Amino acid sequence: MAGKMTTSASATNNAGAGLISQSRAYSEGVFYRAAGTLVGQPKASNPHPVGSPDHDSWDAGWDLAEANKGGSISRADLGSVADPGAISA
């Protein structure tokens, strides 16, 4: 949907640079985890400062992909994020 960015399992208004950054971090977390196995793509690799909104958003994206390992993520859960395809266990 135009004007919306994904920062979690639901879409929120894109009200400023902070939410754009969080949306990007969420997408990065999803795609990072989906790009390989749990061992190869650990959650500890989050590149954002601990305690920052971007760190939390990246973790949320990673968690979504991890929860769907061995399968794929539904479009409803992804919001504006493109489908990463099958997720390795």
PyMOL Python script that loads the backbone (N, CA, C, O; Angstrom):
from pymol import cmd

cmd.read_pdbstr("""\
ATOM      1  N   MET A   1       0.850  -1.170   0.000  1.00  0.00           N
ATOM      2  CA  MET A   1       0.000   0.000   0.000  1.00  0.00           C
ATOM      3  C   MET A   1       0.899   1.236   0.000  1.00  0.00           C
ATOM      4  O   MET A   1       1.846   1.303   0.783  1.00  0.00           O
ATOM      5  N   ALA A   2       0.625   2.191  -0.843  1.00  0.00           N
ATOM      6  CA  ALA A   2       1.415   3.416  -0.909  1.00  0.00           C
ATOM      7  C   ALA A   2       1.375   4.160   0.419  1.00  0.00           C
ATOM      8  O   ALA A   2       0.335   4.229   1.075  1.00  0.00           O
ATOM      9  N   GLY A   3       2.516   4.713   0.804  1.00  0.00           N
ATOM     10  CA  GLY A   3       2.576   5.474   2.045  1.00  0.00           C
ATOM     11  C   GLY A   3       2.715   4.631   3.289  1.00  0.00           C
ATOM     12  O   GLY A   3       2.661   5.163   4.398  1.00  0.00           O
ATOM     13  N   LYS A   4       2.890   3.344   3.140  1.00  0.00           N
ATOM     14  CA  LYS A   4       3.036   2.449   4.289  1.00  0.00           C
ATOM     15  C   LYS A   4       4.384   1.737   4.209  1.00  0.00           C
ATOM     16  O   LYS A   4       4.869   1.423   3.123  1.00  0.00           O
ATOM     17  N   MET A   5       4.963   1.494   5.344  1.00  0.00           N
ATOM     18  CA  MET A   5       6.203   0.732   5.438  1.00  0.00           C
ATOM     19  C   MET A   5       6.005  -0.323   6.509  1.00  0.00           C
ATOM     20  O   MET A   5       5.225  -0.113   7.439  1.00  0.00           O
ATOM     21  N   THR A   6       6.682  -1.433   6.404  1.00  0.00           N
ATOM     22  CA  THR A   6       6.544  -2.502   7.371  1.00  0.00           C
ATOM     23  C   THR A   6       7.610  -2.390   8.445  1.00  0.00           C
ATOM     24  O   THR A   6       8.799  -2.314   8.132  1.00  0.00           O
ATOM     25  N   THR A   7       7.201  -2.377   9.713  1.00  0.00           N
ATOM     26  CA  THR A   7       8.144  -2.388  10.821  1.00  0.00           C
ATOM     27  C   THR A   7       7.877  -3.569  11.743  1.00  0.00           C
ATOM     28  O   THR A   7       8.608  -3.771  12.712  1.00  0.00           O
ATOM     29  N   SER A   8       6.869  -4.330  11.464  1.00  0.00           N
ATOM     30  CA  SER A   8       6.544  -5.534  12.228  1.00  0.00           C
ATOM     31  C   SER A   8       5.553  -6.331  11.400  1.00  0.00           C
ATOM     32  O   SER A   8       5.503  -6.180  10.180  1.00  0.00           O
ATOM     33  N   ALA A   9       4.772  -7.172  12.043  1.00  0.00           N
ATOM     34  CA  ALA A   9       3.808  -7.981  11.306  1.00  0.00           C
ATOM     35  C   ALA A   9       2.659  -7.141  10.755  1.00  0.00           C
ATOM     36  O   ALA A   9       1.857  -7.638   9.965  1.00  0.00           O
ATOM     37  N   SER A  10       2.571  -5.892  11.156  1.00  0.00           N
ATOM     38  CA  SER A  10       1.519  -5.025  10.630  1.00  0.00           C
ATOM     39  C   SER A  10       2.127  -3.758  10.031  1.00  0.00           C
ATOM     40  O   SER A  10       3.226  -3.351  10.408  1.00  0.00           O
ATOM     41  N   ALA A  11       1.417  -3.147   9.110  1.00  0.00           N
ATOM     42  CA  ALA A  11       1.899  -1.920   8.479  1.00  0.00           C
ATOM     43  C   ALA A  11       1.560  -0.718   9.351  1.00  0.00           C
ATOM     44  O   ALA A  11       0.498  -0.673   9.973  1.00  0.00           O
ATOM     45  N   THR A  12       2.455   0.246   9.392  1.00  0.00           N
ATOM     46  CA  THR A  12       2.215   1.485  10.126  1.00  0.00           C
ATOM     47  C   THR A  12       2.453   2.650   9.205  1.00  0.00           C
ATOM     48  O   THR A  12       3.093   2.496   8.165  1.00  0.00           O
ATOM     49  N   ASN A  13       1.948   3.824   9.568  1.00  0.00           N
ATOM     50  CA  ASN A  13       2.178   4.997   8.754  1.00  0.00           C
ATOM     51  C   ASN A  13       3.661   5.316   8.701  1.00  0.00           C
ATOM     52  O   ASN A  13       4.364   5.241   9.708  1.00  0.00           O
ATOM     53  N   ASN A  14       4.119   5.669   7.527  1.00  0.00           N
ATOM     54  CA  ASN A  14       5.500   6.063   7.319  1.00  0.00           C
ATOM     55  C   ASN A  14       5.588   7.551   7.639  1.00  0.00           C
ATOM     56  O   ASN A  14       5.449   8.394   6.753  1.00  0.00           O
ATOM     57  N   ALA A  15       5.821   7.870   8.920  1.00  0.00           N
ATOM     58  CA  ALA A  15       5.735   9.247   9.383  1.00  0.00           C
ATOM     59  C   ALA A  15       7.067   9.972   9.406  1.00  0.00           C
ATOM     60  O   ALA A  15       7.104  11.150   9.762  1.00  0.00           O
ATOM     61  N   GLY A  16       8.153   9.323   9.045  1.00  0.00           N
ATOM     62  CA  GLY A  16       9.432  10.014   9.068  1.00  0.00           C
ATOM     63  C   GLY A  16      10.592   9.075   8.875  1.00  0.00           C
ATOM     64  O   GLY A  16      10.423   7.866   8.718  1.00  0.00           O
ATOM     65  N   ALA A  17      11.785   9.657   8.890  1.00  0.00           N
ATOM     66  CA  ALA A  17      13.004   8.897   8.622  1.00  0.00           C
ATOM     67  C   ALA A  17      13.188   7.749   9.603  1.00  0.00           C
ATOM     68  O   ALA A  17      13.706   6.699   9.224  1.00  0.00           O
ATOM     69  N   GLY A  18      12.775   7.923  10.858  1.00  0.00           N
ATOM     70  CA  GLY A  18      12.913   6.853  11.840  1.00  0.00           C
ATOM     71  C   GLY A  18      12.168   5.606  11.425  1.00  0.00           C
ATOM     72  O   GLY A  18      12.700   4.501  11.538  1.00  0.00           O
ATOM     73  N   LEU A  19      10.939   5.762  10.944  1.00  0.00           N
ATOM     74  CA  LEU A  19      10.166   4.595  10.525  1.00  0.00           C
ATOM     75  C   LEU A  19      10.702   3.996   9.233  1.00  0.00           C
ATOM     76  O   LEU A  19      10.625   2.783   9.035  1.00  0.00           O
ATOM     77  N   ILE A  20      11.244   4.831   8.352  1.00  0.00           N
ATOM     78  CA  ILE A  20      11.856   4.306   7.130  1.00  0.00           C
ATOM     79  C   ILE A  20      13.056   3.445   7.514  1.00  0.00           C
ATOM     80  O   ILE A  20      13.245   2.356   6.973  1.00  0.00           O
ATOM     81  N   SER A  21      13.847   3.928   8.430  1.00  0.00           N
ATOM     82  CA  SER A  21      15.013   3.194   8.894  1.00  0.00           C
ATOM     83  C   SER A  21      14.600   1.877   9.554  1.00  0.00           C
ATOM     84  O   SER A  21      15.227   0.843   9.326  1.00  0.00           O
ATOM     85  N   GLN A  22      13.555   1.915  10.362  1.00  0.00           N
ATOM     86  CA  GLN A  22      13.065   0.708  11.032  1.00  0.00           C
ATOM     87  C   GLN A  22      12.516  -0.288  10.019  1.00  0.00           C
ATOM     88  O   GLN A  22      12.722  -1.494  10.156  1.00  0.00           O
ATOM     89  N   SER A  23      11.821   0.211   9.010  1.00  0.00           N
ATOM     90  CA  SER A  23      11.281  -0.663   7.979  1.00  0.00           C
ATOM     91  C   SER A  23      12.412  -1.356   7.226  1.00  0.00           C
ATOM     92  O   SER A  23      12.347  -2.554   6.952  1.00  0.00           O
ATOM     93  N   ARG A  24      13.436  -0.597   6.898  1.00  0.00           N
ATOM     94  CA  ARG A  24      14.581  -1.168   6.202  1.00  0.00           C
ATOM     95  C   ARG A  24      15.262  -2.228   7.085  1.00  0.00           C
ATOM     96  O   ARG A  24      15.625  -3.302   6.604  1.00  0.00           O
ATOM     97  N   ALA A  25      15.428  -1.919   8.369  1.00  0.00           N
ATOM     98  CA  ALA A  25      16.049  -2.864   9.295  1.00  0.00           C
ATOM     99  C   ALA A  25      15.220  -4.144   9.402  1.00  0.00           C
ATOM    100  O   ALA A  25      15.778  -5.240   9.437  1.00  0.00           O
ATOM    101  N   TYR A  26      13.901  -4.013   9.453  1.00  0.00           N
ATOM    102  CA  TYR A  26      13.003  -5.181   9.510  1.00  0.00           C
ATOM    103  C   TYR A  26      13.206  -6.060   8.276  1.00  0.00           C
ATOM    104  O   TYR A  26      13.355  -7.277   8.385  1.00  0.00           O
ATOM    105  N   SER A  27      13.209  -5.435   7.119  1.00  0.00           N
ATOM    106  CA  SER A  27      13.411  -6.173   5.873  1.00  0.00           C
ATOM    107  C   SER A  27      14.771  -6.857   5.865  1.00  0.00           C
ATOM    108  O   SER A  27      14.888  -8.009   5.446  1.00  0.00           O
ATOM    109  N   GLU A  28      15.801  -6.146   6.328  1.00  0.00           N
ATOM    110  CA  GLU A  28      17.142  -6.725   6.389  1.00  0.00           C
ATOM    111  C   GLU A  28      17.159  -7.970   7.279  1.00  0.00           C
ATOM    112  O   GLU A  28      17.785  -8.973   6.939  1.00  0.00           O
ATOM    113  N   GLY A  29      16.465  -7.897   8.422  1.00  0.00           N
ATOM    114  CA  GLY A  29      16.410  -9.043   9.326  1.00  0.00           C
ATOM    115  C   GLY A  29      15.736 -10.242   8.691  1.00  0.00           C
ATOM    116  O   GLY A  29      16.214 -11.369   8.820  1.00  0.00           O
ATOM    117  N   VAL A  30      14.617 -10.003   7.998  1.00  0.00           N
ATOM    118  CA  VAL A  30      13.904 -11.090   7.314  1.00  0.00           C
ATOM    119  C   VAL A  30      14.821 -11.732   6.283  1.00  0.00           C
ATOM    120  O   VAL A  30      15.005 -12.949   6.280  1.00  0.00           O
ATOM    121  N   PHE A  31      15.390 -10.916   5.415  1.00  0.00           N
ATOM    122  CA  PHE A  31      16.187 -11.455   4.316  1.00  0.00           C
ATOM    123  C   PHE A  31      17.508 -12.050   4.781  1.00  0.00           C
ATOM    124  O   PHE A  31      18.004 -13.002   4.179  1.00  0.00           O
ATOM    125  N   TYR A  32      18.087 -11.495   5.851  1.00  0.00           N
ATOM    126  CA  TYR A  32      19.316 -12.065   6.387  1.00  0.00           C
ATOM    127  C   TYR A  32      19.065 -13.499   6.847  1.00  0.00           C
ATOM    128  O   TYR A  32      19.802 -14.407   6.461  1.00  0.00           O
ATOM    129  N   ARG A  33      18.036 -13.713   7.666  1.00  0.00           N
ATOM    130  CA  ARG A  33      17.737 -15.055   8.169  1.00  0.00           C
ATOM    131  C   ARG A  33      17.316 -15.981   7.045  1.00  0.00           C
ATOM    132  O   ARG A  33      17.684 -17.156   7.041  1.00  0.00           O
ATOM    133  N   ALA A  34      16.550 -15.472   6.093  1.00  0.00           N
ATOM    134  CA  ALA A  34      16.053 -16.302   4.996  1.00  0.00           C
ATOM    135  C   ALA A  34      17.158 -16.701   4.015  1.00  0.00           C
ATOM    136  O   ALA A  34      16.973 -17.620   3.216  1.00  0.00           O
ATOM    137  N   ALA A  35      18.296 -16.024   4.070  1.00  0.00           N
ATOM    138  CA  ALA A  35      19.377 -16.278   3.114  1.00  0.00           C
ATOM    139  C   ALA A  35      20.198 -17.526   3.419  1.00  0.00           C
ATOM    140  O   ALA A  35      21.032 -17.926   2.606  1.00  0.00           O
ATOM    141  N   GLY A  36      19.977 -18.143   4.567  1.00  0.00           N
ATOM    142  CA  GLY A  36      20.750 -19.335   4.893  1.00  0.00           C
ATOM    143  C   GLY A  36      20.190 -20.042   6.109  1.00  0.00           C
ATOM    144  O   GLY A  36      19.047 -19.819   6.507  1.00  0.00           O
ATOM    145  N   THR A  37      21.007 -20.891   6.688  1.00  0.00           N
ATOM    146  CA  THR A  37      20.583 -21.671   7.844  1.00  0.00           C
ATOM    147  C   THR A  37      20.710 -20.860   9.124  1.00  0.00           C
ATOM    148  O   THR A  37      21.337 -19.801   9.143  1.00  0.00           O
ATOM    149  N   LEU A  38      20.107 -21.368  10.193  1.00  0.00           N
ATOM    150  CA  LEU A  38      20.180 -20.725  11.499  1.00  0.00           C
ATOM    151  C   LEU A  38      21.636 -20.545  11.933  1.00  0.00           C
ATOM    152  O   LEU A  38      22.005 -19.495  12.458  1.00  0.00           O
ATOM    153  N   VAL A  39      22.445 -21.555  11.718  1.00  0.00           N
ATOM    154  CA  VAL A  39      23.853 -21.487  12.112  1.00  0.00           C
ATOM    155  C   VAL A  39      24.598 -20.451  11.272  1.00  0.00           C
ATOM    156  O   VAL A  39      25.424 -19.702  11.795  1.00  0.00           O
ATOM    157  N   GLY A  40      24.310 -20.409   9.988  1.00  0.00           N
ATOM    158  CA  GLY A  40      25.000 -19.481   9.083  1.00  0.00           C
ATOM    159  C   GLY A  40      24.506 -18.053   9.163  1.00  0.00           C
ATOM    160  O   GLY A  40      25.224 -17.127   8.786  1.00  0.00           O
ATOM    161  N   GLN A  41      23.302 -17.862   9.644  1.00  0.00           N
ATOM    162  CA  GLN A  41      22.688 -16.532   9.709  1.00  0.00           C
ATOM    163  C   GLN A  41      22.187 -16.272  11.132  1.00  0.00           C
ATOM    164  O   GLN A  41      20.979 -16.145  11.333  1.00  0.00           O
ATOM    165  N   PRO A  42      23.077 -16.190  12.119  1.00  0.00           N
ATOM    166  CA  PRO A  42      22.639 -16.059  13.513  1.00  0.00           C
ATOM    167  C   PRO A  42      22.050 -14.691  13.857  1.00  0.00           C
ATOM    168  O   PRO A  42      22.418 -13.669  13.277  1.00  0.00           O
ATOM    169  N   LYS A  43      21.144 -14.704  14.800  1.00  0.00           N
ATOM    170  CA  LYS A  43      20.510 -13.463  15.257  1.00  0.00           C
ATOM    171  C   LYS A  43      21.538 -12.517  15.867  1.00  0.00           C
ATOM    172  O   LYS A  43      21.357 -11.300  15.825  1.00  0.00           O
ATOM    173  N   ALA A  44      22.603 -13.055  16.426  1.00  0.00           N
ATOM    174  CA  ALA A  44      23.653 -12.236  17.039  1.00  0.00           C
ATOM    175  C   ALA A  44      24.371 -11.353  16.023  1.00  0.00           C
ATOM    176  O   ALA A  44      25.158 -10.490  16.413  1.00  0.00           O
ATOM    177  N   SER A  45      24.122 -11.548  14.738  1.00  0.00           N
ATOM    178  CA  SER A  45      24.762 -10.739  13.702  1.00  0.00           C
ATOM    179  C   SER A  45      24.037  -9.427  13.426  1.00  0.00           C
ATOM    180  O   SER A  45      24.393  -8.708  12.492  1.00  0.00           O
ATOM    181  N   ASN A  46      23.030  -9.109  14.223  1.00  0.00           N
ATOM    182  CA  ASN A  46      22.293  -7.851  14.059  1.00  0.00           C
ATOM    183  C   ASN A  46      23.301  -6.691  14.047  1.00  0.00           C
ATOM    184  O   ASN A  46      24.040  -6.510  15.014  1.00  0.00           O
ATOM    185  N   PRO A  47      23.336  -5.896  12.952  1.00  0.00           N
ATOM    186  CA  PRO A  47      24.346  -4.847  12.829  1.00  0.00           C
ATOM    187  C   PRO A  47      23.987  -3.529  13.518  1.00  0.00           C
ATOM    188  O   PRO A  47      24.809  -2.613  13.546  1.00  0.00           O
ATOM    189  N   HIS A  48      22.800  -3.416  14.063  1.00  0.00           N
ATOM    190  CA  HIS A  48      22.330  -2.157  14.645  1.00  0.00           C
ATOM    191  C   HIS A  48      22.656  -2.068  16.138  1.00  0.00           C
ATOM    192  O   HIS A  48      22.754  -3.094  16.811  1.00  0.00           O
ATOM    193  N   PRO A  49      22.824  -0.854  16.657  1.00  0.00           N
ATOM    194  CA  PRO A  49      23.150  -0.691  18.080  1.00  0.00           C
ATOM    195  C   PRO A  49      22.063  -1.293  18.984  1.00  0.00           C
ATOM    196  O   PRO A  49      20.870  -1.065  18.783  1.00  0.00           O
ATOM    197  N   VAL A  50      22.505  -2.059  19.974  1.00  0.00           N
ATOM    198  CA  VAL A  50      21.583  -2.683  20.922  1.00  0.00           C
ATOM    199  C   VAL A  50      20.734  -1.609  21.596  1.00  0.00           C
ATOM    200  O   VAL A  50      21.245  -0.575  22.026  1.00  0.00           O
ATOM    201  N   GLY A  51      19.438  -1.867  21.682  1.00  0.00           N
ATOM    202  CA  GLY A  51      18.506  -0.934  22.308  1.00  0.00           C
ATOM    203  C   GLY A  51      17.910   0.090  21.364  1.00  0.00           C
ATOM    204  O   GLY A  51      16.995   0.819  21.746  1.00  0.00           O
ATOM    205  N   SER A  52      18.409   0.161  20.135  1.00  0.00           N
ATOM    206  CA  SER A  52      17.868   1.123  19.176  1.00  0.00           C
ATOM    207  C   SER A  52      16.611   0.555  18.517  1.00  0.00           C
ATOM    208  O   SER A  52      16.440  -0.662  18.463  1.00  0.00           O
ATOM    209  N   PRO A  53      15.730   1.428  18.014  1.00  0.00           N
ATOM    210  CA  PRO A  53      14.544   0.936  17.308  1.00  0.00           C
ATOM    211  C   PRO A  53      14.908   0.077  16.092  1.00  0.00           C
ATOM    212  O   PRO A  53      14.203  -0.880  15.773  1.00  0.00           O
ATOM    213  N   ASP A  54      16.010   0.422  15.417  1.00  0.00           N
ATOM    214  CA  ASP A  54      16.432  -0.379  14.266  1.00  0.00           C
ATOM    215  C   ASP A  54      16.864  -1.775  14.694  1.00  0.00           C
ATOM    216  O   ASP A  54      16.596  -2.750  13.991  1.00  0.00           O
ATOM    217  N   HIS A  55      17.525  -1.880  15.833  1.00  0.00           N
ATOM    218  CA  HIS A  55      17.937  -3.193  16.352  1.00  0.00           C
ATOM    219  C   HIS A  55      16.699  -4.044  16.628  1.00  0.00           C
ATOM    220  O   HIS A  55      16.645  -5.216  16.255  1.00  0.00           O
ATOM    221  N   ASP A  56      15.715  -3.447  17.280  1.00  0.00           N
ATOM    222  CA  ASP A  56      14.481  -4.177  17.599  1.00  0.00           C
ATOM    223  C   ASP A  56      13.732  -4.592  16.333  1.00  0.00           C
ATOM    224  O   ASP A  56      13.176  -5.688  16.275  1.00  0.00           O
ATOM    225  N   SER A  57      13.713  -3.724  15.320  1.00  0.00           N
ATOM    226  CA  SER A  57      13.032  -4.035  14.064  1.00  0.00           C
ATOM    227  C   SER A  57      13.753  -5.152  13.314  1.00  0.00           C
ATOM    228  O   SER A  57      13.111  -6.046  12.762  1.00  0.00           O
ATOM    229  N   TRP A  58      15.087  -5.104  13.294  1.00  0.00           N
ATOM    230  CA  TRP A  58      15.870  -6.156  12.646  1.00  0.00           C
ATOM    231  C   TRP A  58      15.588  -7.493  13.323  1.00  0.00           C
ATOM    232  O   TRP A  58      15.366  -8.505  12.658  1.00  0.00           O
ATOM    233  N   ASP A  59      15.599  -7.482  14.660  1.00  0.00           N
ATOM    234  CA  ASP A  59      15.291  -8.707  15.411  1.00  0.00           C
ATOM    235  C   ASP A  59      13.898  -9.228  15.077  1.00  0.00           C
ATOM    236  O   ASP A  59      13.708 -10.435  14.927  1.00  0.00           O
ATOM    237  N   ALA A  60      12.923  -8.329  14.960  1.00  0.00           N
ATOM    238  CA  ALA A  60      11.550  -8.749  14.646  1.00  0.00           C
ATOM    239  C   ALA A  60      11.492  -9.407  13.273  1.00  0.00           C
ATOM    240  O   ALA A  60      10.800 -10.410  13.099  1.00  0.00           O
ATOM    241  N   GLY A  61      12.201  -8.862  12.307  1.00  0.00           N
ATOM    242  CA  GLY A  61      12.253  -9.472  10.978  1.00  0.00           C
ATOM    243  C   GLY A  61      12.931 -10.826  11.009  1.00  0.00           C
ATOM    244  O   GLY A  61      12.461 -11.783  10.393  1.00  0.00           O
ATOM    245  N   TRP A  62      14.041 -10.901  11.729  1.00  0.00           N
ATOM    246  CA  TRP A  62      14.766 -12.170  11.856  1.00  0.00           C
ATOM    247  C   TRP A  62      13.874 -13.214  12.523  1.00  0.00           C
ATOM    248  O   TRP A  62      13.808 -14.362  12.083  1.00  0.00           O
ATOM    249  N   ASP A  63      13.184 -12.800  13.595  1.00  0.00           N
ATOM    250  CA  ASP A  63      12.292 -13.714  14.319  1.00  0.00           C
ATOM    251  C   ASP A  63      11.177 -14.250  13.419  1.00  0.00           C
ATOM    252  O   ASP A  63      10.827 -15.428  13.495  1.00  0.00           O
ATOM    253  N   LEU A  64      10.624 -13.390  12.574  1.00  0.00           N
ATOM    254  CA  LEU A  64       9.567 -13.828  11.667  1.00  0.00           C
ATOM    255  C   LEU A  64      10.090 -14.902  10.725  1.00  0.00           C
ATOM    256  O   LEU A  64       9.439 -15.927  10.523  1.00  0.00           O
ATOM    257  N   ALA A  65      11.259 -14.672  10.153  1.00  0.00           N
ATOM    258  CA  ALA A  65      11.840 -15.662   9.245  1.00  0.00           C
ATOM    259  C   ALA A  65      12.168 -16.957   9.988  1.00  0.00           C
ATOM    260  O   ALA A  65      11.918 -18.046   9.470  1.00  0.00           O
ATOM    261  N   GLU A  66      12.721 -16.850  11.186  1.00  0.00           N
ATOM    262  CA  GLU A  66      13.054 -18.035  11.977  1.00  0.00           C
ATOM    263  C   GLU A  66      11.807 -18.852  12.313  1.00  0.00           C
ATOM    264  O   GLU A  66      11.831 -20.082  12.272  1.00  0.00           O
ATOM    265  N   ALA A  67      10.729 -18.165  12.642  1.00  0.00           N
ATOM    266  CA  ALA A  67       9.480 -18.856  12.991  1.00  0.00           C
ATOM    267  C   ALA A  67       8.900 -19.609  11.796  1.00  0.00           C
ATOM    268  O   ALA A  67       8.076 -20.507  11.966  1.00  0.00           O
ATOM    269  N   ASN A  68       9.324 -19.247  10.602  1.00  0.00           N
ATOM    270  CA  ASN A  68       8.797 -19.870   9.394  1.00  0.00           C
ATOM    271  C   ASN A  68       9.822 -20.745   8.674  1.00  0.00           C
ATOM    272  O   ASN A  68       9.645 -21.070   7.500  1.00  0.00           O
ATOM    273  N   LYS A  69      10.897 -21.129   9.376  1.00  0.00           N
ATOM    274  CA  LYS A  69      11.932 -21.950   8.734  1.00  0.00           C
ATOM    275  C   LYS A  69      11.335 -23.251   8.235  1.00  0.00           C
ATOM    276  O   LYS A  69      10.423 -23.813   8.842  1.00  0.00           O
ATOM    277  N   GLY A  70      11.861 -23.711   7.134  1.00  0.00           N
ATOM    278  CA  GLY A  70      11.344 -24.921   6.519  1.00  0.00           C
ATOM    279  C   GLY A  70      10.129 -24.662   5.655  1.00  0.00           C
ATOM    280  O   GLY A  70       9.585 -25.585   5.049  1.00  0.00           O
ATOM    281  N   GLY A  71       9.703 -23.425   5.595  1.00  0.00           N
ATOM    282  CA  GLY A  71       8.544 -23.064   4.787  1.00  0.00           C
ATOM    283  C   GLY A  71       8.727 -21.687   4.187  1.00  0.00           C
ATOM    284  O   GLY A  71       9.820 -21.332   3.747  1.00  0.00           O
ATOM    285  N   SER A  72       7.677 -20.929   4.170  1.00  0.00           N
ATOM    286  CA  SER A  72       7.746 -19.564   3.665  1.00  0.00           C
ATOM    287  C   SER A  72       6.848 -18.680   4.519  1.00  0.00           C
ATOM    288  O   SER A  72       6.078 -19.170   5.345  1.00  0.00           O
ATOM    289  N   ILE A  73       6.954 -17.394   4.313  1.00  0.00           N
ATOM    290  CA  ILE A  73       6.195 -16.427   5.096  1.00  0.00           C
ATOM    291  C   ILE A  73       4.999 -15.963   4.277  1.00  0.00           C
ATOM    292  O   ILE A  73       5.130 -15.687   3.085  1.00  0.00           O
ATOM    293  N   SER A  74       3.838 -15.876   4.909  1.00  0.00           N
ATOM    294  CA  SER A  74       2.655 -15.436   4.185  1.00  0.00           C
ATOM    295  C   SER A  74       2.752 -13.951   3.853  1.00  0.00           C
ATOM    296  O   SER A  74       3.395 -13.185   4.571  1.00  0.00           O
ATOM    297  N   ARG A  75       2.122 -13.564   2.784  1.00  0.00           N
ATOM    298  CA  ARG A  75       2.118 -12.163   2.359  1.00  0.00           C
ATOM    299  C   ARG A  75       1.508 -11.279   3.449  1.00  0.00           C
ATOM    300  O   ARG A  75       1.934 -10.136   3.616  1.00  0.00           O
ATOM    301  N   ALA A  76       0.539 -11.775   4.179  1.00  0.00           N
ATOM    302  CA  ALA A  76      -0.093 -10.996   5.252  1.00  0.00           C
ATOM    303  C   ALA A  76       0.916 -10.653   6.344  1.00  0.00           C
ATOM    304  O   ALA A  76       0.869  -9.555   6.898  1.00  0.00           O
ATOM    305  N   ASP A  77       1.828 -11.574   6.662  1.00  0.00           N
ATOM    306  CA  ASP A  77       2.850 -11.313   7.673  1.00  0.00           C
ATOM    307  C   ASP A  77       3.933 -10.367   7.177  1.00  0.00           C
ATOM    308  O   ASP A  77       4.541  -9.646   7.968  1.00  0.00           O
ATOM    309  N   LEU A  78       4.173 -10.367   5.881  1.00  0.00           N
ATOM    310  CA  LEU A  78       5.261  -9.566   5.331  1.00  0.00           C
ATOM    311  C   LEU A  78       4.895  -8.107   5.148  1.00  0.00           C
ATOM    312  O   LEU A  78       5.783  -7.256   5.181  1.00  0.00           O
ATOM    313  N   GLY A  79       3.641  -7.787   4.958  1.00  0.00           N
ATOM    314  CA  GLY A  79       3.276  -6.400   4.685  1.00  0.00           C
ATOM    315  C   GLY A  79       3.890  -5.945   3.383  1.00  0.00           C
ATOM    316  O   GLY A  79       3.596  -6.511   2.330  1.00  0.00           O
ATOM    317  N   SER A  80       4.741  -4.927   3.432  1.00  0.00           N
ATOM    318  CA  SER A  80       5.320  -4.370   2.214  1.00  0.00           C
ATOM    319  C   SER A  80       6.632  -5.044   1.818  1.00  0.00           C
ATOM    320  O   SER A  80       7.220  -4.677   0.801  1.00  0.00           O
ATOM    321  N   VAL A  81       7.096  -6.003   2.580  1.00  0.00           N
ATOM    322  CA  VAL A  81       8.345  -6.681   2.273  1.00  0.00           C
ATOM    323  C   VAL A  81       8.091  -7.752   1.228  1.00  0.00           C
ATOM    324  O   VAL A  81       7.113  -8.495   1.316  1.00  0.00           O
ATOM    325  N   ALA A  82       8.977  -7.832   0.234  1.00  0.00           N
ATOM    326  CA  ALA A  82       8.835  -8.851  -0.815  1.00  0.00           C
ATOM    327  C   ALA A  82       9.048 -10.233  -0.230  1.00  0.00           C
ATOM    328  O   ALA A  82       9.764 -10.384   0.761  1.00  0.00           O
ATOM    329  N   ASP A  83       8.441 -11.234  -0.825  1.00  0.00           N
ATOM    330  CA  ASP A  83       8.548 -12.621  -0.388  1.00  0.00           C
ATOM    331  C   ASP A  83       9.988 -13.118  -0.553  1.00  0.00           C
ATOM    332  O   ASP A  83      10.523 -13.085  -1.661  1.00  0.00           O
ATOM    333  N   PRO A  84      10.632 -13.585   0.546  1.00  0.00           N
ATOM    334  CA  PRO A  84      12.004 -14.087   0.432  1.00  0.00           C
ATOM    335  C   PRO A  84      12.105 -15.514  -0.082  1.00  0.00           C
ATOM    336  O   PRO A  84      13.210 -16.019  -0.280  1.00  0.00           O
ATOM    337  N   GLY A  85      10.974 -16.172  -0.301  1.00  0.00           N
ATOM    338  CA  GLY A  85      10.990 -17.559  -0.770  1.00  0.00           C
ATOM    339  C   GLY A  85      11.121 -18.529   0.397  1.00  0.00           C
ATOM    340  O   GLY A  85      10.892 -18.163   1.550  1.00  0.00           O
ATOM    341  N   ALA A  86      11.493 -19.771   0.086  1.00  0.00           N
ATOM    342  CA  ALA A  86      11.630 -20.812   1.123  1.00  0.00           C
ATOM    343  C   ALA A  86      12.765 -20.458   2.069  1.00  0.00           C
ATOM    344  O   ALA A  86      13.795 -19.926   1.654  1.00  0.00           O
ATOM    345  N   ILE A  87      12.565 -20.759   3.347  1.00  0.00           N
ATOM    346  CA  ILE A  87      13.540 -20.433   4.385  1.00  0.00           C
ATOM    347  C   ILE A  87      14.186 -21.720   4.871  1.00  0.00           C
ATOM    348  O   ILE A  87      13.494 -22.652   5.280  1.00  0.00           O
ATOM    349  N   SER A  88      15.517 -21.771   4.827  1.00  0.00           N
ATOM    350  CA  SER A  88      16.264 -22.953   5.253  1.00  0.00           C
ATOM    351  C   SER A  88      16.166 -23.150   6.753  1.00  0.00           C
ATOM    352  O   SER A  88      16.103 -22.184   7.512  1.00  0.00           O
ATOM    353  N   ALA A  89      16.155 -24.395   7.173  1.00  0.00           N
ATOM    354  CA  ALA A  89      16.158 -24.707   8.595  1.00  0.00           C
ATOM    355  C   ALA A  89      17.561 -24.514   9.108  1.00  0.00           C
ATOM    356  O   ALA A  89      17.818 -24.719  10.295  1.00  0.00           O
TER     357      ALA A  89
END
""", "prot")
cmd.dss("prot")
cmd.show_as("cartoon", "prot")
cmd.util.cbc("prot")
cmd.orient("prot")
